[in-house]
């Protein structure tokens, strides 16, 4: 019964979020349909002095995250007689991280405001809401209606971040990814430090600086090397170029995030291919070892469910390759053996 329960759980995950994701087409110009471009202009136009006041002069105690595209702070915003919890993001240029030679900060700032103000985007509860913005000569900042607990990145290794919370967040983020893909958006920088959990542990995505398509109606050029953070980049992009980024590239990043959640491993930028999480998973998979962190295996919920990690690995392969398991007794036809052959040959398993 426990193994049948695990198989049923795997099937449920597949039905809930895997198949909707892998069946999406990449947004293309020919797929354009009427977008709702109604923009809201009731946001507060703020100054650097305002942002300093909200964040106590950008104090270290209020710093939530430092990413490749900016910094996120907690803040208190006075609106009339009320005090509102907010998050303040400062956008800056970071050429060293994603190898970009120009200054794209203003472009990212304007694009993000346009994305988050579009009615087809802003209705999602897992997408951050804008309260105001600062467009100064030296400072570009956006103020969000958000009271952040912490980033998903910081919580991954935490002992009090339990199995069921991880599963719920994975499901929520899968639906969010599908939601954005339905609206013809490619995220390009889907990573756990671009996602915060609020005080109710609801995941909120707050970074859209590299998004293309959708309400922006732009496309990726062959010279645009602004890619996902290290460790979340589909290897095929290195071979074929950044303009080959598709929905499947976002899904690859989501797959790495899933591994983060179950293994408690975070991406470390060593530039050594053997240290990459996807290569570690393959080594563990080949050796028949579990990638689930031991503390999660001993979690009472995990033990009760008896979630089959091998089945989870097959599910991930289904997700990124569109390859469906066939009931055959031939060991060479098994998906895990196919994965090992593809990687041994230097081939991608992404469809």
C-alpha positions in Angstrom: 0.0 0.0 0.0 2.7 2.6 0.8 4.3 2.2 -2.6 0.9 2.4 -4.3 0.3 5.6 -2.3 3.7 7.0 -3.5 2.8 6.1 -7.1 -0.5 7.8 -6.7 1.1 10.9 -5.2 3.5 11.0 -8.1 0.6 10.7 -10.6 -1.2 13.5 -8.8 1.8 15.8 -9.1 2.1 15.0 -12.8 -1.6 15.8 -13.4 -1.5 19.0 -11.2 1.5 20.7 -12.7 3.9 18.7 -14.9 1.8 18.1 -18.0 0.4 21.6 -18.2 3.9 23.0 -18.2 5.6 20.7 -20.8 2.7 21.1 -23.3 3.1 24.9 -23.6 4.5 26.4 -26.7 7.2 29.0 -26.7 5.6 32.5 -27.0 6.0 33.6 -30.6 5.0 36.7 -32.5 2.6 34.7 -34.6 0.7 33.8 -31.4 0.0 37.4 -30.5 -3.5 38.1 -29.3 -5.0 41.2 -27.9 -3.4 42.0 -24.6 -4.9 44.3 -21.9 -2.5 47.2 -21.8 -4.5 49.3 -19.3 -2.0 50.9 -17.0 -2.7 52.0 -13.4 -1.4 55.5 -12.5 -2.4 55.5 -8.8 1.1 54.5 -7.6 3.1 56.8 -5.4 5.9 58.6 -7.1 8.7 58.6 -4.6 12.1 60.1 -4.0 15.3 58.6 -2.7 14.6 60.4 0.6 11.3 58.5 0.8 13.0 55.1 0.3 15.7 56.0 2.9 12.9 56.8 5.4 11.0 53.5 4.6 14.1 51.3 5.1 15.9 53.2 7.9 18.6 54.4 5.5 18.7 51.0 3.8 19.9 49.4 7.1 21.5 46.0 7.1 18.8 44.8 9.5 16.2 45.5 6.8 18.1 43.8 4.0 16.2 40.7 2.7 18.1 39.7 -0.4 21.0 40.6 -2.7 20.6 39.2 -6.2 22.3 39.6 -9.5 19.8 42.4 -10.4 19.2 44.3 -7.2 18.7 44.4 -3.5 15.4 43.9 -1.6 14.7 45.6 1.8 11.9 45.5 4.3 10.3 48.8 5.0 7.6 50.8 6.8 5.6 53.2 4.7 3.5 55.9 6.3 0.2 56.5 4.3 -1.8 59.1 6.1 -2.1 58.0 9.7 -1.5 54.3 8.8 1.9 52.5 8.7 2.1 49.8 6.0 4.7 47.0 5.8 6.4 47.1 2.4 9.4 45.8 0.5 11.7 48.1 -1.4 13.8 46.9 -4.3 16.7 48.9 -5.6 17.7 48.0 -9.2 21.3 48.1 -10.2 23.6 47.0 -13.0 25.6 43.8 -12.4 27.7 43.0 -15.5 29.8 40.5 -13.7 27.0 38.1 -13.0 25.3 37.6 -16.3 28.0 38.9 -18.7 26.2 41.9 -20.1 28.2 44.8 -21.5 25.6 47.5 -21.4 23.6 49.4 -18.7 20.1 47.9 -18.8 18.9 49.1 -15.4 16.4 51.7 -16.8 15.1 49.2 -19.3 14.5 46.6 -16.6 12.9 49.2 -14.3 10.4 50.3 -17.0 9.7 46.8 -18.2 8.9 45.5 -14.7 6.5 48.4 -14.0 4.7 47.7 -17.3 4.5 44.0 -16.6 3.2 44.4 -13.0 0.7 47.0 -14.0 -0.9 44.9 -16.7 -4.3 43.6 -15.6 -3.6 40.1 -17.0 -0.6 39.8 -14.8 -1.3 41.6 -11.6 -4.3 39.5 -10.5 -2.1 36.5 -9.5 -1.7 36.2 -5.7 1.9 34.9 -6.2 3.1 38.0 -8.2 4.2 41.0 -6.2 2.0 44.1 -6.2 3.4 47.6 -6.8 2.6 50.5 -4.5 5.1 53.1 -5.8 8.4 53.8 -7.5 11.4 56.1 -7.5 12.9 57.1 -10.8 15.9 59.2 -9.7 19.0 60.2 -11.6 21.1 57.7 -9.6 18.4 55.5 -8.0 15.8 53.3 -9.5 13.5 51.7 -6.9 10.1 49.9 -6.7 8.0 49.7 -3.6 5.9 46.5 -3.2 2.9 45.7 -1.1 4.7 42.9 0.6 5.8 42.0 4.1 8.6 39.5 3.4 9.5 36.7 5.8 12.6 35.6 3.9 13.7 34.5 0.4 13.1 30.9 -0.7 16.8 30.6 -1.1 17.5 31.3 2.5 14.8 28.9 3.7 16.0 25.9 1.6 18.5 24.7 4.2 16.4 25.5 7.2 15.5 22.7 9.6 12.1 24.2 10.4 11.1 24.4 6.7 9.3 21.0 6.6 8.5 18.6 3.8 4.8 19.5 3.4 5.7 23.2 3.2 8.2 22.4 0.4 5.7 20.4 -1.5 3.0 23.1 -1.3 5.4 25.8 -2.5 6.6 23.6 -5.4 3.0 23.1 -6.5 2.3 26.9 -6.1 5.3 27.8 -8.1 4.5 25.3 -10.8 1.1 26.9 -11.3 2.7 30.4 -11.3 5.1 29.3 -14.1 2.2 27.9 -16.1 0.2 31.1 -15.5 3.0 33.2 -16.9 3.6 30.9 -19.8 -0.1 31.0 -20.7 0.3 34.8 -21.0 3.2 34.2 -23.4 5.9 35.3 -21.0 9.4 33.8 -20.7 10.9 34.6 -17.2 14.6 33.8 -17.9 15.7 34.2 -14.3 13.5 31.8 -12.4 15.5 31.1 -9.2 14.7 30.8 -5.4 16.3 34.1 -4.5 13.9 35.9 -6.8 11.0 34.5 -4.7 10.1 35.5 -1.2 7.8 34.0 1.3 5.5 36.4 3.1 4.5 36.1 6.7 1.9 33.4 5.8 4.6 31.4 3.9 2.9 32.3 0.5 5.6 32.3 -2.2 5.7 35.7 -4.1 7.8 36.3 -7.2 9.3 39.8 -7.2 11.9 39.8 -10.0 10.8 40.3 -13.6 13.7 42.3 -15.0 14.6 39.8 -17.7 11.1 38.7 -18.7 10.3 38.8 -22.4 7.1 38.4 -24.4 3.6 38.9 -23.0 2.6 42.5 -22.6 6.1 43.6 -23.6 5.9 42.0 -27.0 9.6 41.8 -27.3 11.9 38.9 -28.2 15.3 37.7 -27.2 18.1 38.6 -29.6 21.2 36.5 -30.4 23.4 39.0 -28.6 21.4 39.2 -25.4 23.3 37.1 -22.9 21.3 38.1 -19.9 20.4 34.6 -18.8 19.1 32.8 -15.7 21.4 32.8 -12.7 24.3 30.3 -12.7 23.1 26.8 -12.0 19.6 27.4 -13.4 20.7 27.8 -17.1 19.7 25.1 -19.6 23.0 23.9 -21.0 21.6 23.8 -24.5 21.6 27.6 -24.5 25.4 27.7 -24.2 25.6 25.6 -27.4 22.8 27.1 -29.4 22.7 30.7 -28.2 20.5 32.8 -25.9 17.9 33.4 -28.6 16.9 29.7 -28.4 15.5 30.3 -24.9 12.0 28.7 -24.7 9.4 27.7 -22.2 11.4 24.5 -21.7 14.4 26.6 -20.5 12.2 28.1 -17.7 11.1 24.5 -16.9 14.7 23.4 -16.6 15.2 26.2 -14.0 12.1 25.0 -12.2 13.5 21.4 -12.1 16.6 22.6 -10.4 14.5 24.5 -7.9 12.6 21.3 -7.1 15.9 19.6 -6.5 16.9 22.5 -4.2 13.7 21.9 -2.2 14.1 18.1 -1.7 17.9 18.0 -1.2 18.4 21.1 0.8 21.2 21.9 -1.7 21.7 25.5 -2.9 23.5 26.5 -6.1 27.1 27.6 -5.5 28.8 29.4 -8.3 32.1 27.5 -8.8 32.0 27.4 -12.6 33.0 23.8 -12.2 30.5 21.7 -14.3 30.9 18.7 -12.0 29.7 20.8 -9.1 26.4 21.7 -10.8 23.3 20.4 -9.1 22.0 18.6 -12.3 25.3 16.7 -12.6 25.2 15.8 -8.9 21.6 14.5 -9.3 22.7 12.3 -12.3 25.6 10.8 -10.2 23.2 10.0 -7.3 20.6 8.7 -9.7 23.2 6.5 -11.4 24.3 5.1 -8.1 20.8 4.4 -6.9 21.1 6.9 -4.1 18.4 9.2 -2.8 18.6 12.9 -3.4 16.2 13.7 -0.6 18.0 15.2 2.5 18.1 12.8 5.4 16.3 15.3 7.7 13.3 15.3 5.3 13.3 11.5 5.0 12.8 11.4 8.8 10.0 14.0 8.6 6.9 12.2 9.9 4.9 13.4 6.9 7.5 12.2 4.5 7.7 8.8 6.3 3.9 8.4 6.2 3.6 9.3 2.5 6.7 7.2 1.6 7.3 9.4 -1.4 9.3 7.4 -3.9 12.4 9.4 -4.8 13.1 7.2 -7.8 9.6 7.9 -9.1 10.2 11.6 -8.5 13.3 11.5 -10.6 11.4 9.8 -13.4 8.7 12.5 -13.0 11.4 15.2 -13.5 12.6 13.6 -16.6 9.1 13.4 -18.0 8.8 17.1 -17.2 11.8 18.3 -19.1 11.9 15.7 -21.9 8.2 15.0 -22.7 9.3 11.3 -22.7 6.6 9.1 -21.1 7.4 5.8 -19.4 6.4 2.8 -21.4 5.6 -0.5 -19.6 8.3 -2.7 -21.0 10.5 -5.4 -19.4 13.5 -4.4 -21.4 15.9 -2.6 -19.0 17.5 -0.7 -21.9 14.1 0.9 -22.6 13.8 2.3 -19.1 13.8 6.1 -18.8 16.6 6.1 -16.3 18.8 4.2 -18.6 17.9 6.5 -21.5 18.9 9.5 -19.4 22.3 8.0 -18.6 22.9 7.2 -22.3 22.0 10.8 -23.3 24.2 12.4 -20.7 27.1 10.1 -21.4 26.8 11.1 -25.1 26.7 14.8 -24.1 23.1 15.1 -25.3 20.4 17.1 -23.6 17.3 15.4 -22.3 15.3 18.6 -22.7 12.8 18.2 -25.5 
